Amino acid sequence: MQPLKGLTVVTLEHAIAAPFATRQLADLGARVIKIERPGVGDFARGYDQRVRGLASHFVWTNRSKESLTLDVKQPRAAELLLRLITAKADVVVQNLAPGAAARLGISHDALKTGRPDLIVCDISGYGDDAQSPGPYRDKKAYDLLIQSESGFVSVTGTPDEPSKAGISIADIAAGMYAYSSILAALLQRQRDGLGRRIDISMLEAMTEWMGFPLYYAIDGAAPPPRAGAAHATIYPYGPFPTGDGQTVMLGLQNEREWLQFCDRVLGQPALAKDARYAGNAQRTANRAALRELIVQAFAGLTLAQVTERLEQAQIASARVNDMAGLWSHPQLAARSRWREVASPAGPLPALLPPGSWADGDPVLNPIPALGQHTNAILAELGVDAAEIAALRAAEAI
């Protein structure tokens, strides 16, 4: 399954948002050439050494790419970058500091005259539109800061303390919109032959994901309260302790399930007629008292027993897995979702991307070492061995 085979993406990227987008393009067969700083590379390479000496974020977002080192501040290296883009690229992706792409001469405005078919995707914290820049355009932005600016932190955590998400959701949101927007632009190019600029704002990506709390708090209304691992506005929906010291995560979505829950799980069918709990709004308003009833009912049961009752009542439930539990998740194993990819640290497990096709796996090529493909890519551009050696001596590559 390689619908993007034959397309080339040149990416000046670091950390997560752009690498996550371009890795997914690589999964679908695109050739992705990652430009990295000589000697250092994508700074995400240095976040940790948890994956047998490699960084966990980098391993996750950079398989199937080619690594080309260029010090683009040196004139010859900048010339080679421009030659690479104009000669080979279908798509350019960048999430450099605000204004950096324009200074390098690789903005869409700079490239479109010579390459009107080129798609350029710019990812920034707050959007980079010269026509309506906004006061935040030139601010640096990292995942936690966007989680905060977008209001996500304000509705996440416990009543006593707000919290960020445990993963880089602002980066992931921006990366997903970059990925889908690039695919849409490629489809449009098939119709009109033209490239275009895509302006992805991390703040706007997260604001889209904040649609529910935004509308919940429309016209100055109170926002959904922070509820820990429970749902802020649906109840019972969240974690409950069982008698053997375990935790079950359960969720009710409608009145049919509430009747079944009272009867077959709690063994208290009369509770379904209690006016305090007649409808989700009432159950949410009286969640403290209802929680106590549920905790008491579960206190004499093991996790296995509670889960069995929930299954019989067709009430949704889940285990609260840790990472070891996720690595060994029986559903992922039964569906054969794990593969292996090569890396500088040796073979590593890799999850197949969500979605599958009857005609085979997506591309799962190695995670590149820093600068692994530099010589080969420069040779494709007609740079001879002597100049490559000179560029290396000057630390331009």
C-alpha positions in Angstrom: 0.0 0.0 0.0 2.1 2.9 -1.3 -0.3 5.6 -2.7 2.4 8.3 -2.4 5.2 6.3 -4.0 7.1 8.5 -6.5 6.5 11.7 -4.5 9.3 13.4 -2.6 9.0 15.4 0.6 11.8 17.7 1.7 11.4 18.6 5.4 13.2 21.0 7.7 11.8 19.7 10.9 12.4 19.1 14.6 10.6 17.7 17.6 7.2 16.3 16.9 4.6 18.2 14.9 6.3 18.2 11.5 8.1 14.9 12.0 4.9 13.2 12.9 3.2 14.5 9.8 6.1 13.5 7.5 6.5 10.1 9.0 2.9 9.3 8.0 3.6 10.5 4.5 6.6 8.1 4.5 4.3 5.3 5.8 2.3 5.8 2.5 5.3 5.5 0.3 6.6 9.1 -0.1 10.3 9.6 -0.1 11.0 11.9 2.9 14.3 13.7 3.0 14.9 15.1 6.4 17.3 18.1 6.6 19.3 18.0 9.9 22.1 20.2 11.4 25.5 18.6 11.1 26.8 17.0 14.3 23.6 17.6 16.2 20.6 16.9 14.0 17.0 17.2 15.1 17.2 18.1 18.8 14.6 15.4 19.6 17.5 13.0 19.0 18.8 14.1 22.4 15.6 14.1 24.4 16.5 10.8 26.1 18.2 7.4 25.4 15.3 5.1 26.4 15.1 3.1 23.2 18.4 1.1 23.5 20.4 4.3 23.3 18.0 6.2 21.0 15.5 8.8 21.9 11.9 7.7 22.3 10.3 10.7 20.5 12.7 10.4 17.6 12.2 6.6 17.1 8.4 7.2 17.1 8.3 9.9 14.4 11.2 9.3 12.1 11.2 5.8 10.5 11.4 5.5 6.8 13.2 8.8 6.3 16.5 9.8 4.8 18.8 12.0 6.8 20.7 14.7 5.0 22.9 17.0 7.0 23.3 20.6 5.8 24.4 23.7 7.7 22.0 25.9 5.9 23.6 29.0 7.4 26.6 28.3 5.1 26.0 29.7 1.5 26.9 26.5 -0.4 24.7 24.3 1.8 21.8 26.7 1.4 22.3 26.6 -2.4 22.2 22.8 -2.2 19.0 22.9 -0.2 17.4 25.1 -2.8 18.6 22.8 -5.6 17.2 19.8 -3.8 13.8 21.4 -3.4 13.5 22.8 -6.9 14.8 19.6 -8.6 13.1 16.9 -6.5 10.5 18.1 -4.1 6.7 17.7 -4.5 6.2 18.9 -0.9 8.2 21.0 1.5 7.4 20.9 5.2 9.0 23.1 7.8 8.4 24.0 11.5 11.5 26.2 12.0 11.4 29.3 14.1 9.1 32.1 12.9 10.6 33.8 9.8 13.4 31.3 9.3 12.0 29.7 6.1 11.6 33.1 4.5 15.2 34.0 5.4 16.4 30.8 3.7 14.5 31.6 0.6 12.3 28.5 0.8 9.0 30.2 1.6 6.1 29.4 -0.8 6.3 33.0 -2.1 10.0 32.5 -3.0 9.5 29.1 -4.6 6.2 29.3 -6.4 7.4 31.2 -9.5 9.9 28.5 -10.5 7.8 25.7 -9.1 4.1 26.5 -9.3 3.2 22.9 -8.6 5.1 22.8 -5.2 3.2 22.3 -2.0 4.7 24.1 1.0 3.4 23.3 4.5 4.4 25.7 7.3 3.8 24.6 10.9 4.0 27.2 13.6 2.7 27.9 17.1 0.2 30.6 16.2 0.0 30.8 12.4 2.3 32.7 10.0 0.1 34.7 7.6 1.5 38.0 6.4 -2.0 39.3 5.5 -3.3 38.8 9.1 -0.3 38.0 11.3 -1.9 38.6 14.7 0.0 39.7 17.8 1.3 36.2 18.5 2.8 35.3 15.1 6.5 35.6 16.1 6.2 34.0 19.5 8.0 30.7 20.0 5.7 27.9 20.9 6.1 24.5 22.5 3.5 21.8 23.2 2.9 22.7 26.8 2.6 26.4 26.0 -0.1 25.7 23.4 -1.9 23.3 25.7 -2.1 26.2 28.1 -3.0 28.9 25.5 -5.7 26.8 24.0 -7.5 26.3 27.4 -6.8 22.6 27.5 -4.9 22.7 30.8 -7.7 24.6 32.4 -10.2 21.7 31.9 -7.7 18.9 32.5 -6.6 17.6 35.9 -8.2 17.4 39.3 -10.5 20.0 40.9 -7.5 21.1 43.0 -4.8 21.2 40.2 -4.8 21.7 36.5 -2.7 19.3 34.4 -1.2 19.0 31.0 -1.8 15.8 28.9 0.8 13.0 29.3 1.6 13.1 25.6 2.3 16.0 23.2 -1.2 16.5 22.0 -0.7 20.0 20.6 2.1 18.7 18.5 0.1 15.7 17.5 -2.9 17.8 16.6 -0.9 20.1 14.4 0.9 17.1 12.8 -2.4 15.4 12.0 -3.8 18.5 10.3 -0.6 19.0 8.4 -0.7 15.4 7.2 -4.4 15.6 6.1 -4.0 19.0 4.6 -1.0 17.8 2.5 -3.0 14.9 1.3 -5.9 17.2 0.3 -3.4 19.5 -1.5 -2.0 16.6 -3.5 -5.5 15.6 -4.5 -6.2 19.2 -5.6 -3.0 19.3 -7.5 -4.1 16.3 -9.6 -7.1 18.5 -10.7 -5.4 21.8 -11.4 -1.7 21.1 -11.5 -1.0 23.7 -8.9 0.8 23.7 -5.6 -0.2 25.8 -2.7 0.8 27.0 0.7 -0.6 25.3 3.8 -0.4 27.4 7.1 -0.8 25.1 10.1 -1.2 26.8 13.5 -0.8 24.6 16.6 -3.1 26.9 18.5 -5.8 26.5 15.9 -5.4 22.7 15.8 -5.9 22.5 19.5 -8.8 25.0 19.5 -10.6 22.7 17.1 -10.0 19.8 19.5 -11.4 22.0 22.3 -14.8 22.3 20.5 -16.8 20.5 23.2 -15.6 22.6 26.2 -15.8 25.8 24.1 -19.5 25.2 23.2 -20.2 24.0 26.8 -19.0 27.4 28.1 -20.6 29.5 25.4 -21.8 33.0 26.2 -19.8 33.2 29.4 -21.2 29.9 30.9 -19.1 28.0 33.4 -16.6 25.6 31.7 -16.7 21.8 32.4 -15.1 21.2 35.7 -11.8 19.3 36.0 -12.7 15.8 36.9 -9.4 13.8 36.9 -9.8 10.6 35.0 -13.6 10.8 35.2 -15.7 12.5 32.5 -16.6 16.1 33.4 -20.2 16.0 32.2 -21.3 12.4 31.9 -21.7 10.1 34.9 -20.9 7.4 35.9 -18.0 7.5 33.5 -14.5 7.0 34.8 -12.4 5.0 37.3 -13.8 3.1 40.2 -11.9 0.9 42.8 -12.7 -2.8 43.2 -12.4 -4.9 46.3 -9.1 -6.4 45.3 -7.3 -3.1 45.0 -7.7 -2.8 41.3 -9.4 -0.1 39.2 -12.1 -0.5 36.5 -12.8 2.2 34.0 -16.5 2.2 33.0 -18.7 4.4 31.0 -22.5 4.8 30.7 -23.9 6.7 27.7 -27.7 6.4 27.9 -30.7 5.5 30.0 -30.9 1.9 28.8 -27.4 1.3 30.1 -28.2 3.0 33.4 -31.1 0.6 34.0 -28.9 -2.3 33.2 -26.2 -1.0 35.4 -28.5 -0.6 38.4 -30.0 -4.1 38.0 -27.2 -6.4 36.7 -24.1 -4.7 38.0 -25.0 -3.0 41.2 -27.8 -5.4 42.1 -30.0 -2.5 43.0 -32.8 -2.2 40.4 -34.8 0.3 42.6 -31.9 2.8 42.2 -32.9 3.4 38.6 -36.1 5.0 39.8 -34.3 7.4 42.3 -35.1 10.9 41.2 -31.6 12.1 42.1 -30.2 10.0 39.3 -33.0 10.3 36.7 -31.0 11.4 33.7 -27.4 12.2 33.1 -27.7 15.8 34.3 -29.0 14.7 37.6 -26.4 11.9 38.0 -23.6 14.4 37.2 -25.0 16.9 39.7 -25.2 14.2 42.4 -22.0 12.4 41.4 -20.5 12.3 44.9 -23.4 10.4 46.4 -23.7 8.1 43.4 -19.9 7.4 43.5 -20.2 6.3 47.1 -23.0 3.9 46.2 -20.9 2.4 43.4 -17.7 2.1 45.4 -19.7 0.3 48.2 -21.2 -2.1 45.7 -17.8 -2.9 44.1 -16.0 -3.2 47.5 -17.0 -6.9 47.8 -16.0 -7.8 44.3 -12.8 -8.4 42.4 -11.9 -6.6 39.2 -12.7 -9.8 37.3 -16.1 -10.1 38.9 -17.0 -6.5 38.2 -15.8 -6.8 34.6 -17.9 -9.9 34.1 -21.0 -8.2 35.4 -20.3 -5.2 33.2 -19.9 -7.5 30.2 -23.1 -9.3 30.9 -24.9 -6.0 31.2 -23.3 -4.7 28.0 -21.7 -1.8 29.8 -18.5 -0.5 28.3 -15.4 -1.0 30.5 -11.7 -1.0 30.3 -8.5 -1.8 32.3 -6.2 1.0 33.3 -3.1 -0.2 31.4 0.4 0.9 32.0 3.0 0.8 29.2 3.9 -2.8 29.9 0.2 -3.7 29.6 0.0 -1.8 26.3 3.0 -3.5 24.9 1.4 -6.8 25.6 -2.2 -5.9 24.8 -4.0 -9.0 23.7 -6.1 -7.2 21.1 -3.0 -5.7 19.3 -1.4 -9.1 19.4 -4.5 -10.9 18.0 -4.7 -8.4 15.2 -1.0 -8.7 14.4 -0.4 -5.0 14.7 3.3 -5.2 15.6 6.1 -5.3 13.1 9.9 -4.7 13.3 11.9 -1.8 11.9 15.7 -1.4 11.6 17.5 1.3 13.5 21.0 2.3 14.5 20.3 0.4 17.7 19.2 -2.7 15.9 15.7 -4.0 15.2 12.9 -2.3 17.1 9.2 -3.1 17.4 6.9 -0.7 15.5 3.1 -0.5 15.5 1.4 -0.6 12.2 -0.3 2.8 11.5 -4.0 2.8 12.2 -5.9 1.6 9.1 -5.0 -1.5 7.1 -5.4 -2.7 3.6 -5.7 -6.2 2.2 -2.8 -5.7 -0.2 -0.1 -5.3 2.4 1.6 -3.2 5.0 2.6 0.4 4.7 6.2 1.3 4.4 8.3 0.4 7.5 11.9 1.3 6.6 14.7 2.0 9.0 15.1 4.9 11.4 18.0 6.9 10.0 21.3 7.6 11.7 22.3 11.3 11.6 23.5 12.2 8.1 23.2 8.6 6.9 22.1 9.5 3.4 24.0 12.8 2.9 26.6 11.5 0.4 24.0 9.6 -1.7 21.6 12.5 -1.9 24.3 15.0 -2.8 25.6 12.7 -5.5 22.0 12.6 -7.0 22.3 16.4 -7.2 25.5 16.1 -9.2 27.9 17.0 -6.4 31.2 15.1 -6.9 33.2 13.3 -4.3 35.8 16.0 -4.0 33.2 18.7 -3.2 31.4 16.4 -0.7 34.8 15.9 1.0 35.3 19.7 1.1 31.9 20.4 2.4 32.4 17.9 5.1 35.7 19.4 6.0 34.0 22.8 6.3 31.3 21.2 8.5 28.7 22.4 6.0 27.3 18.8 5.8 
